[in-house]
Amino acid sequence: MDNRYGAHETCDLHEITAFKALCLTKSKTMQALVEDPELKALLQTDIEQSTRQLKELDSLLANSVH
């Protein structure tokens, strides 16, 4: 099975990865600034999920190399 993607799909993966990385950075920054424990917990959950998602996106990008 060929796991390679077209140029447009690879570009989309790069855009999604960049956006997700930006969201992760924002969540980490905001977590340091907020004092509400419930909001801190939500941000921590987002950080963990985003980290996992970025690893998955990285593996997809690794398969997109032509």
PQR file of N, CA, C, O and H, with PARSE charges and radii, in Angstrom:
ATOM      1  N   MET A   1       0.845  -1.186   0.000 -0.4000 1.5000
ATOM      2  CA  MET A   1       0.000   0.000   0.000 -0.0000 2.0000
ATOM      3  C   MET A   1       0.886   1.244   0.000  0.5500 1.7000
ATOM      4  O   MET A   1       1.838   1.336   0.776 -0.5500 1.4000
ATOM      5  N   ASP A   2       0.577   2.173  -0.851 -0.4000 1.5000
ATOM      6  CA  ASP A   2       1.367   3.397  -0.970 -0.0000 2.0000
ATOM      7  C   ASP A   2       0.834   4.437   0.015  0.5500 1.7000
ATOM      8  O   ASP A   2      -0.316   4.865  -0.085 -0.5500 1.4000
ATOM      9  H   ASP A   2      -0.196   2.099  -1.481  0.4000 1.0000
ATOM     10  N   ASN A   3       1.689   4.843   0.977 -0.4000 1.5000
ATOM     11  CA  ASN A   3       1.288   5.815   1.996 -0.0000 2.0000
ATOM     12  C   ASN A   3       1.687   7.228   1.634  0.5500 1.7000
ATOM     13  O   ASN A   3       1.593   8.130   2.467 -0.5500 1.4000
ATOM     14  H   ASN A   3       2.624   4.495   1.058  0.4000 1.0000
ATOM     15  N   ARG A   4       2.129   7.436   0.414 -0.4000 1.5000
ATOM     16  CA  ARG A   4       2.547   8.781   0.019 -0.0000 2.0000
ATOM     17  C   ARG A   4       1.330   9.625  -0.321  0.5500 1.7000
ATOM     18  O   ARG A   4       0.300   9.122  -0.770 -0.5500 1.4000
ATOM     19  H   ARG A   4       2.205   6.703  -0.262  0.4000 1.0000
ATOM     20  N   TYR A   5       1.479  10.914  -0.095 -0.4000 1.5000
ATOM     21  CA  TYR A   5       0.389  11.854  -0.352 -0.0000 2.0000
ATOM     22  C   TYR A   5       0.768  12.782  -1.494  0.5500 1.7000
ATOM     23  O   TYR A   5       1.945  12.958  -1.809 -0.5500 1.4000
ATOM     24  H   TYR A   5       2.315  11.322   0.270  0.4000 1.0000
ATOM     25  N   GLY A   6      -0.239  13.364  -2.100 -0.4000 1.5000
ATOM     26  CA  GLY A   6       0.007  14.343  -3.140 -0.0000 2.0000
ATOM     27  C   GLY A   6       0.543  15.629  -2.544  0.5500 1.7000
ATOM     28  O   GLY A   6       0.546  15.820  -1.328 -0.5500 1.4000
ATOM     29  H   GLY A   6      -1.195  13.221  -1.844  0.4000 1.0000
ATOM     30  N   ALA A   7       1.000  16.511  -3.431 -0.4000 1.5000
ATOM     31  CA  ALA A   7       1.581  17.782  -2.978 -0.0000 2.0000
ATOM     32  C   ALA A   7       0.567  18.598  -2.178  0.5500 1.7000
ATOM     33  O   ALA A   7       0.912  19.190  -1.155 -0.5500 1.4000
ATOM     34  H   ALA A   7       0.998  16.356  -4.419  0.4000 1.0000
ATOM     35  N   HIS A   8      -0.669  18.628  -2.637 -0.4000 1.5000
ATOM     36  CA  HIS A   8      -1.698  19.413  -1.938 -0.0000 2.0000
ATOM     37  C   HIS A   8      -1.981  18.828  -0.554  0.5500 1.7000
ATOM     38  O   HIS A   8      -2.146  19.570   0.414 -0.5500 1.4000
ATOM     39  H   HIS A   8      -0.950  18.147  -3.467  0.4000 1.0000
ATOM     40  N   GLU A   9      -2.038  17.503  -0.461 -0.4000 1.5000
ATOM     41  CA  GLU A   9      -2.277  16.867   0.830 -0.0000 2.0000
ATOM     42  C   GLU A   9      -1.123  17.114   1.796  0.5500 1.7000
ATOM     43  O   GLU A   9      -1.335  17.355   2.984 -0.5500 1.4000
ATOM     44  H   GLU A   9      -1.904  16.900  -1.248  0.4000 1.0000
ATOM     45  N   THR A  10       0.093  17.051   1.277 -0.4000 1.5000
ATOM     46  CA  THR A  10       1.267  17.315   2.109 -0.0000 2.0000
ATOM     47  C   THR A  10       1.261  18.759   2.604  0.5500 1.7000
ATOM     48  O   THR A  10       1.579  19.025   3.764 -0.5500 1.4000
ATOM     49  H   THR A  10       0.266  16.855   0.311  0.4000 1.0000
ATOM     50  N   CYS A  11       0.901  19.680   1.731 -0.4000 1.5000
ATOM     51  CA  CYS A  11       0.806  21.091   2.118 -0.0000 2.0000
ATOM     52  C   CYS A  11      -0.247  21.268   3.212  0.5500 1.7000
ATOM     53  O   CYS A  11      -0.028  21.998   4.178 -0.5500 1.4000
ATOM     54  H   CYS A  11       0.643  19.464   0.789  0.4000 1.0000
ATOM     55  N   ASP A  12      -1.387  20.599   3.057 -0.4000 1.5000
ATOM     56  CA  ASP A  12      -2.440  20.670   4.074 -0.0000 2.0000
ATOM     57  C   ASP A  12      -1.948  20.132   5.415  0.5500 1.7000
ATOM     58  O   ASP A  12      -2.231  20.712   6.463 -0.5500 1.4000
ATOM     59  H   ASP A  12      -1.565  20.005   2.272  0.4000 1.0000
ATOM     60  N   LEU A  13      -1.210  19.018   5.378 -0.4000 1.5000
ATOM     61  CA  LEU A  13      -0.669  18.458   6.613 -0.0000 2.0000
ATOM     62  C   LEU A  13       0.284  19.436   7.291  0.5500 1.7000
ATOM     63  O   LEU A  13       0.273  19.565   8.516 -0.5500 1.4000
ATOM     64  H   LEU A  13      -0.980  18.546   4.526  0.4000 1.0000
ATOM     65  N   HIS A  14       1.103  20.124   6.507 -0.4000 1.5000
ATOM     66  CA  HIS A  14       2.017  21.131   7.071 -0.0000 2.0000
ATOM     67  C   HIS A  14       1.231  22.276   7.707  0.5500 1.7000
ATOM     68  O   HIS A  14       1.581  22.744   8.791 -0.5500 1.4000
ATOM     69  H   HIS A  14       1.112  20.020   5.513  0.4000 1.0000
ATOM     70  N   GLU A  15       0.187  22.721   7.047 -0.4000 1.5000
ATOM     71  CA  GLU A  15      -0.628  23.819   7.591 -0.0000 2.0000
ATOM     72  C   GLU A  15      -1.315  23.402   8.886  0.5500 1.7000
ATOM     73  O   GLU A  15      -1.346  24.172   9.847 -0.5500 1.4000
ATOM     74  H   GLU A  15      -0.098  22.342   6.166  0.4000 1.0000
ATOM     75  N   ILE A  16      -1.862  22.197   8.920 -0.4000 1.5000
ATOM     76  CA  ILE A  16      -2.530  21.708  10.129 -0.0000 2.0000
ATOM     77  C   ILE A  16      -1.525  21.576  11.266  0.5500 1.7000
ATOM     78  O   ILE A  16      -1.819  21.930  12.408 -0.5500 1.4000
ATOM     79  H   ILE A  16      -1.836  21.572   8.140  0.4000 1.0000
ATOM     80  N   THR A  17      -0.343  21.068  10.953 -0.4000 1.5000
ATOM     81  CA  THR A  17       0.707  20.900  11.965 -0.0000 2.0000
ATOM     82  C   THR A  17       1.137  22.251  12.532  0.5500 1.7000
ATOM     83  O   THR A  17       1.296  22.399  13.743 -0.5500 1.4000
ATOM     84  H   THR A  17      -0.104  20.780  10.026  0.4000 1.0000
ATOM     85  N   ALA A  18       1.321  23.220  11.666 -0.4000 1.5000
ATOM     86  CA  ALA A  18       1.719  24.559  12.126 -0.0000 2.0000
ATOM     87  C   ALA A  18       0.637  25.169  13.013  0.5500 1.7000
ATOM     88  O   ALA A  18       0.942  25.759  14.049 -0.5500 1.4000
ATOM     89  H   ALA A  18       1.191  23.100  10.682  0.4000 1.0000
ATOM     90  N   PHE A  19      -0.623  25.028  12.609 -0.4000 1.5000
ATOM     91  CA  PHE A  19      -1.723  25.575  13.400 -0.0000 2.0000
ATOM     92  C   PHE A  19      -1.806  24.880  14.755  0.5500 1.7000
ATOM     93  O   PHE A  19      -1.986  25.536  15.781 -0.5500 1.4000
ATOM     94  H   PHE A  19      -0.871  24.548  11.767  0.4000 1.0000
ATOM     95  N   LYS A  20      -1.673  23.547  14.761 -0.4000 1.5000
ATOM     96  CA  LYS A  20      -1.760  22.790  16.009 -0.0000 2.0000
ATOM     97  C   LYS A  20      -0.604  23.160  16.944  0.5500 1.7000
ATOM     98  O   LYS A  20      -0.788  23.241  18.158 -0.5500 1.4000
ATOM     99  H   LYS A  20      -1.526  23.015  13.928  0.4000 1.0000
ATOM    100  N   ALA A  21       0.585  23.385  16.377 -0.4000 1.5000
ATOM    101  CA  ALA A  21       1.731  23.790  17.192 -0.0000 2.0000
ATOM    102  C   ALA A  21       1.486  25.166  17.817  0.5500 1.7000
ATOM    103  O   ALA A  21       1.842  25.402  18.972 -0.5500 1.4000
ATOM    104  H   ALA A  21       0.734  23.319  15.390  0.4000 1.0000
ATOM    105  N   LEU A  22       0.886  26.057  17.058 -0.4000 1.5000
ATOM    106  CA  LEU A  22       0.555  27.377  17.586 -0.0000 2.0000
ATOM    107  C   LEU A  22      -0.456  27.267  18.724  0.5500 1.7000
ATOM    108  O   LEU A  22      -0.320  27.936  19.748 -0.5500 1.4000
ATOM    109  H   LEU A  22       0.596  25.865  16.120  0.4000 1.0000
ATOM    110  N   CYS A  23      -1.468  26.423  18.542 -0.4000 1.5000
ATOM    111  CA  CYS A  23      -2.471  26.215  19.594 -0.0000 2.0000
ATOM    112  C   CYS A  23      -1.828  25.638  20.856  0.5500 1.7000
ATOM    113  O   CYS A  23      -2.179  26.024  21.972 -0.5500 1.4000
ATOM    114  H   CYS A  23      -1.578  25.879  17.710  0.4000 1.0000
ATOM    115  N   LEU A  24      -0.893  24.719  20.672 -0.4000 1.5000
ATOM    116  CA  LEU A  24      -0.201  24.125  21.813 -0.0000 2.0000
ATOM    117  C   LEU A  24       0.598  25.183  22.569  0.5500 1.7000
ATOM    118  O   LEU A  24       0.574  25.223  23.799 -0.5500 1.4000
ATOM    119  H   LEU A  24      -0.608  24.406  19.766  0.4000 1.0000
ATOM    120  N   THR A  25       1.290  26.024  21.844 -0.4000 1.5000
ATOM    121  CA  THR A  25       2.063  27.106  22.459 -0.0000 2.0000
ATOM    122  C   THR A  25       1.149  28.038  23.251  0.5500 1.7000
ATOM    123  O   THR A  25       1.477  28.452  24.362 -0.5500 1.4000
ATOM    124  H   THR A  25       1.309  25.991  20.845  0.4000 1.0000
ATOM    125  N   LYS A  26       0.008  28.357  22.668 -0.4000 1.5000
ATOM    126  CA  LYS A  26      -0.932  29.255  23.343 -0.0000 2.0000
ATOM    127  C   LYS A  26      -1.479  28.615  24.620  0.5500 1.7000
ATOM    128  O   LYS A  26      -1.587  29.280  25.650 -0.5500 1.4000
ATOM    129  H   LYS A  26      -0.259  28.020  21.765  0.4000 1.0000
ATOM    130  N   SER A  27      -1.822  27.333  24.554 -0.4000 1.5000
ATOM    131  CA  SER A  27      -2.346  26.655  25.745 -0.0000 2.0000
ATOM    132  C   SER A  27      -1.301  26.608  26.853  0.5500 1.7000
ATOM    133  O   SER A  27      -1.622  26.825  28.021 -0.5500 1.4000
ATOM    134  H   SER A  27      -1.734  26.793  23.717  0.4000 1.0000
ATOM    135  N   LYS A  28      -0.048  26.325  26.490 -0.4000 1.5000
ATOM    136  CA  LYS A  28       1.020  26.286  27.499 -0.0000 2.0000
ATOM    137  C   LYS A  28       1.225  27.659  28.132  0.5500 1.7000
ATOM    138  O   LYS A  28       1.419  27.770  29.343 -0.5500 1.4000
ATOM    139  H   LYS A  28       0.214  26.148  25.541  0.4000 1.0000
ATOM    140  N   THR A  29       1.182  28.699  27.307 -0.4000 1.5000
ATOM    141  CA  THR A  29       1.365  30.059  27.818 -0.0000 2.0000
ATOM    142  C   THR A  29       0.211  30.458  28.728  0.5500 1.7000
ATOM    143  O   THR A  29       0.423  31.005  29.811 -0.5500 1.4000
ATOM    144  H   THR A  29       1.025  28.608  26.324  0.4000 1.0000
ATOM    145  N   MET A  30      -1.004  30.181  28.284 -0.4000 1.5000
ATOM    146  CA  MET A  30      -2.178  30.559  29.070 -0.0000 2.0000
ATOM    147  C   MET A  30      -2.246  29.779  30.378  0.5500 1.7000
ATOM    148  O   MET A  30      -2.678  30.314  31.399 -0.5500 1.4000
ATOM    149  H   MET A  30      -1.176  29.737  27.405  0.4000 1.0000
ATOM    150  N   GLN A  31      -1.823  28.520  30.352 -0.4000 1.5000
ATOM    151  CA  GLN A  31      -1.860  27.719  31.571 -0.0000 2.0000
ATOM    152  C   GLN A  31      -0.987  28.338  32.660  0.5500 1.7000
ATOM    153  O   GLN A  31      -1.320  28.281  33.844 -0.5500 1.4000
ATOM    154  H   GLN A  31      -1.473  28.085  29.522  0.4000 1.0000
ATOM    155  N   ALA A  32       0.118  28.923  32.250 -0.4000 1.5000
ATOM    156  CA  ALA A  32       1.011  29.564  33.226 -0.0000 2.0000
ATOM    157  C   ALA A  32       0.401  30.844  33.795  0.5500 1.7000
ATOM    158  O   ALA A  32       0.781  31.285  34.879 -0.5500 1.4000
ATOM    159  H   ALA A  32       0.388  28.970  31.289  0.4000 1.0000
ATOM    160  N   LEU A  33      -0.542  31.439  33.066 -0.4000 1.5000
ATOM    161  CA  LEU A  33      -1.114  32.716  33.490 -0.0000 2.0000
ATOM    162  C   LEU A  33      -2.408  32.602  34.290  0.5500 1.7000
ATOM    163  O   LEU A  33      -2.717  33.479  35.097 -0.5500 1.4000
ATOM    164  H   LEU A  33      -0.851  31.080  32.185  0.4000 1.0000
ATOM    165  N   VAL A  34      -3.169  31.525  34.072 -0.4000 1.5000
ATOM    166  CA  VAL A  34      -4.466  31.414  34.742 -0.0000 2.0000
ATOM    167  C   VAL A  34      -4.313  30.889  36.158  0.5500 1.7000
ATOM    168  O   VAL A  34      -3.361  30.176  36.475 -0.5500 1.4000
ATOM    169  H   VAL A  34      -2.919  30.813  33.416  0.4000 1.0000
ATOM    170  N   GLU A  35      -5.261  31.254  36.998 -0.4000 1.5000
ATOM    171  CA  GLU A  35      -5.227  30.816  38.384 -0.0000 2.0000
ATOM    172  C   GLU A  35      -6.349  29.841  38.711  0.5500 1.7000
ATOM    173  O   GLU A  35      -6.257  29.107  39.695 -0.5500 1.4000
ATOM    174  H   GLU A  35      -6.035  31.834  36.741  0.4000 1.0000
ATOM    175  N   ASP A  36      -7.401  29.819  37.908 -0.4000 1.5000
ATOM    176  CA  ASP A  36      -8.526  28.929  38.160 -0.0000 2.0000
ATOM    177  C   ASP A  36      -8.100  27.472  37.937  0.5500 1.7000
ATOM    178  O   ASP A  36      -7.641  27.123  36.849 -0.5500 1.4000
ATOM    179  H   ASP A  36      -7.476  30.416  37.109  0.4000 1.0000
ATOM    180  N   PRO A  37      -8.249  26.624  38.956 -0.5600 1.5000
ATOM    181  CA  PRO A  37      -7.793  25.233  38.840  0.2800 2.0000
ATOM    182  C   PRO A  37      -8.535  24.447  37.748  0.5500 1.7000
ATOM    183  O   PRO A  37      -7.945  23.589  37.091 -0.5500 1.4000
ATOM    184  N   GLU A  38      -9.802  24.735  37.561 -0.4000 1.5000
ATOM    185  CA  GLU A  38     -10.587  24.034  36.544 -0.0000 2.0000
ATOM    186  C   GLU A  38     -10.084  24.389  35.137  0.5500 1.7000
ATOM    187  O   GLU A  38      -9.954  23.523  34.271 -0.5500 1.4000
ATOM    188  H   GLU A  38     -10.281  25.432  38.094  0.4000 1.0000
ATOM    189  N   LEU A  39      -9.810  25.657  34.936 -0.4000 1.5000
ATOM    190  CA  LEU A  39      -9.294  26.102  33.644 -0.0000 2.0000
ATOM    191  C   LEU A  39      -7.884  25.554  33.417  0.5500 1.7000
ATOM    192  O   LEU A  39      -7.544  25.163  32.300 -0.5500 1.4000
ATOM    193  H   LEU A  39      -9.916  26.361  35.639  0.4000 1.0000
ATOM    194  N   LYS A  40      -7.060  25.524  34.473 -0.4000 1.5000
ATOM    195  CA  LYS A  40      -5.726  24.942  34.356 -0.0000 2.0000
ATOM    196  C   LYS A  40      -5.810  23.473  33.938  0.5500 1.7000
ATOM    197  O   LYS A  40      -5.022  23.007  33.114 -0.5500 1.4000
ATOM    198  H   LYS A  40      -7.336  25.842  35.380  0.4000 1.0000
ATOM    199  N   ALA A  41      -6.774  22.750  34.515 -0.4000 1.5000
ATOM    200  CA  ALA A  41      -6.944  21.332  34.185 -0.0000 2.0000
ATOM    201  C   ALA A  41      -7.374  21.163  32.718  0.5500 1.7000
ATOM    202  O   ALA A  41      -6.898  20.265  32.024 -0.5500 1.4000
ATOM    203  H   ALA A  41      -7.413  23.129  35.184  0.4000 1.0000
ATOM    204  N   LEU A  42      -8.268  22.026  32.266 -0.4000 1.5000
ATOM    205  CA  LEU A  42      -8.695  21.970  30.861 -0.0000 2.0000
ATOM    206  C   LEU A  42      -7.528  22.251  29.921  0.5500 1.7000
ATOM    207  O   LEU A  42      -7.359  21.581  28.902 -0.5500 1.4000
ATOM    208  H   LEU A  42      -8.655  22.755  32.830  0.4000 1.0000
ATOM    209  N   LEU A  43      -6.740  23.235  30.274 -0.4000 1.5000
ATOM    210  CA  LEU A  43      -5.580  23.556  29.451 -0.0000 2.0000
ATOM    211  C   LEU A  43      -4.567  22.415  29.459  0.5500 1.7000
ATOM    212  O   LEU A  43      -3.945  22.133  28.435 -0.5500 1.4000
ATOM    213  H   LEU A  43      -6.878  23.780  31.101  0.4000 1.0000
ATOM    214  N   GLN A  44      -4.399  21.761  30.598 -0.4000 1.5000
ATOM    215  CA  GLN A  44      -3.475  20.623  30.677 -0.0000 2.0000
ATOM    216  C   GLN A  44      -3.959  19.484  29.785  0.5500 1.7000
ATOM    217  O   GLN A  44      -3.158  18.846  29.102 -0.5500 1.4000
ATOM    218  H   GLN A  44      -4.905  21.991  31.430  0.4000 1.0000
ATOM    219  N   THR A  45      -5.253  19.229  29.787 -0.4000 1.5000
ATOM    220  CA  THR A  45      -5.823  18.202  28.911 -0.0000 2.0000
ATOM    221  C   THR A  45      -5.591  18.561  27.451  0.5500 1.7000
ATOM    222  O   THR A  45      -5.241  17.697  26.646 -0.5500 1.4000
ATOM    223  H   THR A  45      -5.904  19.747  30.341  0.4000 1.0000
ATOM    224  N   ASP A  46      -5.782  19.823  27.105 -0.4000 1.5000
ATOM    225  CA  ASP A  46      -5.546  20.276  25.739 -0.0000 2.0000
ATOM    226  C   ASP A  46      -4.082  20.111  25.347  0.5500 1.7000
ATOM    227  O   ASP A  46      -3.781  19.710  24.223 -0.5500 1.4000
ATOM    228  H   ASP A  46      -6.066  20.525  27.758  0.4000 1.0000
ATOM    229  N   ILE A  47      -3.183  20.414  26.257 -0.4000 1.5000
ATOM    230  CA  ILE A  47      -1.740  20.275  26.005 -0.0000 2.0000
ATOM    231  C   ILE A  47      -1.392  18.816  25.721  0.5500 1.7000
ATOM    232  O   ILE A  47      -0.656  18.516  24.780 -0.5500 1.4000
ATOM    233  H   ILE A  47      -3.428  20.739  27.171  0.4000 1.0000
ATOM    234  N   GLU A  48      -1.921  17.922  26.533 -0.4000 1.5000
ATOM    235  CA  GLU A  48      -1.636  16.499  26.346 -0.0000 2.0000
ATOM    236  C   GLU A  48      -2.202  15.990  25.021  0.5500 1.7000
ATOM    237  O   GLU A  48      -1.527  15.253  24.302 -0.5500 1.4000
ATOM    238  H   GLU A  48      -2.519  18.165  27.297  0.4000 1.0000
ATOM    239  N   GLN A  49      -3.429  16.374  24.696 -0.4000 1.5000
ATOM    240  CA  GLN A  49      -4.047  15.944  23.439 -0.0000 2.0000
ATOM    241  C   GLN A  49      -3.317  16.530  22.238  0.5500 1.7000
ATOM    242  O   GLN A  49      -3.068  15.836  21.252 -0.5500 1.4000
ATOM    243  H   GLN A  49      -3.978  16.972  25.280  0.4000 1.0000
ATOM    244  N   SER A  50      -2.983  17.784  22.326 -0.4000 1.5000
ATOM    245  CA  SER A  50      -2.280  18.434  21.212 -0.0000 2.0000
ATOM    246  C   SER A  50      -0.913  17.810  20.974  0.5500 1.7000
ATOM    247  O   SER A  50      -0.487  17.656  19.829 -0.5500 1.4000
ATOM    248  H   SER A  50      -3.185  18.348  23.126  0.4000 1.0000
ATOM    249  N   THR A  51      -0.230  17.452  22.048 -0.4000 1.5000
ATOM    250  CA  THR A  51       1.076  16.804  21.921 -0.0000 2.0000
ATOM    251  C   THR A  51       0.938  15.466  21.201  0.5500 1.7000
ATOM    252  O   THR A  51       1.725  15.152  20.308 -0.5500 1.4000
ATOM    253  H   THR A  51      -0.576  17.577  22.978  0.4000 1.0000
ATOM    254  N   ARG A  52      -0.064  14.680  21.593 -0.4000 1.5000
ATOM    255  CA  ARG A  52      -0.311  13.398  20.911 -0.0000 2.0000
ATOM    256  C   ARG A  52      -0.665  13.612  19.440  0.5500 1.7000
ATOM    257  O   ARG A  52      -0.178  12.897  18.565 -0.5500 1.4000
ATOM    258  H   ARG A  52      -0.703  14.935  22.318  0.4000 1.0000
ATOM    259  N   GLN A  53      -1.515  14.600  19.178 -0.4000 1.5000
ATOM    260  CA  GLN A  53      -1.935  14.873  17.804 -0.0000 2.0000
ATOM    261  C   GLN A  53      -0.761  15.329  16.942  0.5500 1.7000
ATOM    262  O   GLN A  53      -0.669  14.953  15.774 -0.5500 1.4000
ATOM    263  H   GLN A  53      -1.911  15.181  19.889  0.4000 1.0000
ATOM    264  N   LEU A  54       0.128  16.129  17.504 -0.4000 1.5000
ATOM    265  CA  LEU A  54       1.305  16.565  16.748 -0.0000 2.0000
ATOM    266  C   LEU A  54       2.222  15.387  16.412  0.5500 1.7000
ATOM    267  O   LEU A  54       2.813  15.352  15.333 -0.5500 1.4000
ATOM    268  H   LEU A  54       0.054  16.435  18.453  0.4000 1.0000
ATOM    269  N   LYS A  55       2.342  14.434  17.318 -0.4000 1.5000
ATOM    270  CA  LYS A  55       3.133  13.239  17.029 -0.0000 2.0000
ATOM    271  C   LYS A  55       2.501  12.449  15.880  0.5500 1.7000
ATOM    272  O   LYS A  55       3.205  11.944  15.006 -0.5500 1.4000
ATOM    273  H   LYS A  55       1.862  14.462  18.195  0.4000 1.0000
ATOM    274  N   GLU A  56       1.181  12.346  15.888 -0.4000 1.5000
ATOM    275  CA  GLU A  56       0.480  11.647  14.809 -0.0000 2.0000
ATOM    276  C   GLU A  56       0.667  12.380  13.481  0.5500 1.7000
ATOM    277  O   GLU A  56       0.907  11.755  12.448 -0.5500 1.4000
ATOM    278  H   GLU A  56       0.608  12.755  16.598  0.4000 1.0000
ATOM    279  N   LEU A  57       0.555  13.694  13.516 -0.4000 1.5000
ATOM    280  CA  LEU A  57       0.759  14.473  12.297 -0.0000 2.0000
ATOM    281  C   LEU A  57       2.188  14.329  11.788  0.5500 1.7000
ATOM    282  O   LEU A  57       2.409  14.241  10.580 -0.5500 1.4000
ATOM    283  H   LEU A  57       0.359  14.202  14.355  0.4000 1.0000
ATOM    284  N   ASP A  58       3.153  14.304  12.692 -0.4000 1.5000
ATOM    285  CA  ASP A  58       4.550  14.104  12.295 -0.0000 2.0000
ATOM    286  C   ASP A  58       4.739  12.763  11.586  0.5500 1.7000
ATOM    287  O   ASP A  58       5.468  12.672  10.598 -0.5500 1.4000
ATOM    288  H   ASP A  58       2.973  14.376  13.673  0.4000 1.0000
ATOM    289  N   SER A  59       4.072  11.716  12.103 -0.4000 1.5000
ATOM    290  CA  SER A  59       4.206  10.416  11.446 -0.0000 2.0000
ATOM    291  C   SER A  59       3.544  10.434  10.071  0.5500 1.7000
ATOM    292  O   SER A  59       4.038   9.793   9.144 -0.5500 1.4000
ATOM    293  H   SER A  59       3.480  11.790  12.906  0.4000 1.0000
ATOM    294  N   LEU A  60       2.455  11.145   9.928 -0.4000 1.5000
ATOM    295  CA  LEU A  60       1.822  11.275   8.607 -0.0000 2.0000
ATOM    296  C   LEU A  60       2.734  12.021   7.645  0.5500 1.7000
ATOM    297  O   LEU A  60       2.863  11.654   6.477 -0.5500 1.4000
ATOM    298  H   LEU A  60       2.053  11.666  10.682  0.4000 1.0000
ATOM    299  N   LEU A  61       3.360  13.067   8.151 -0.4000 1.5000
ATOM    300  CA  LEU A  61       4.287  13.839   7.296 -0.0000 2.0000
ATOM    301  C   LEU A  61       5.506  13.002   6.906  0.5500 1.7000
ATOM    302  O   LEU A  61       6.033  13.145   5.802 -0.5500 1.4000
ATOM    303  H   LEU A  61       3.256  13.365   9.099  0.4000 1.0000
ATOM    304  N   ALA A  62       5.950  12.137   7.805 -0.4000 1.5000
ATOM    305  CA  ALA A  62       7.087  11.286   7.479 -0.0000 2.0000
ATOM    306  C   ALA A  62       6.737  10.343   6.322  0.5500 1.7000
ATOM    307  O   ALA A  62       7.594   9.995   5.510 -0.5500 1.4000
ATOM    308  H   ALA A  62       5.522  12.021   8.701  0.4000 1.0000
ATOM    309  N   ASN A  63       5.469   9.939   6.262 -0.4000 1.5000
ATOM    310  CA  ASN A  63       5.019   9.062   5.174 -0.0000 2.0000
ATOM    311  C   ASN A  63       4.751   9.815   3.882  0.5500 1.7000
ATOM    312  O   ASN A  63       4.557   9.197   2.835 -0.5500 1.4000
ATOM    313  H   ASN A  63       4.773  10.223   6.921  0.4000 1.0000
ATOM    314  N   SER A  64       4.739  11.128   3.941 -0.4000 1.5000
ATOM    315  CA  SER A  64       4.391  11.907   2.748 -0.0000 2.0000
ATOM    316  C   SER A  64       5.597  12.218   1.877  0.5500 1.7000
ATOM    317  O   SER A  64       5.454  12.786   0.794 -0.5500 1.4000
ATOM    318  H   SER A  64       4.896  11.630   4.791  0.4000 1.0000
ATOM    319  N   VAL A  65       6.783  11.851   2.342 -0.4000 1.5000
ATOM    320  CA  VAL A  65       8.003  12.124   1.588 -0.0000 2.0000
ATOM    321  C   VAL A  65       7.974  11.339   0.289  0.5500 1.7000
ATOM    322  O   VAL A  65       7.707  10.137   0.278 -0.5500 1.4000
ATOM    323  H   VAL A  65       6.899  11.389   3.222  0.4000 1.0000
ATOM    324  N   HIS A  66       8.250  12.033  -0.804 -0.4000 1.5000
ATOM    325  CA  HIS A  66       8.217  11.374  -2.119 -0.0000 2.0000
ATOM    326  C   HIS A  66       9.551  10.797  -2.455  0.5500 1.7000
ATOM    327  O   HIS A  66       9.717  10.205  -3.521 -0.5500 1.4000
ATOM    328  H   HIS A  66       8.467  13.009  -0.796  0.4000 1.0000
TER
END
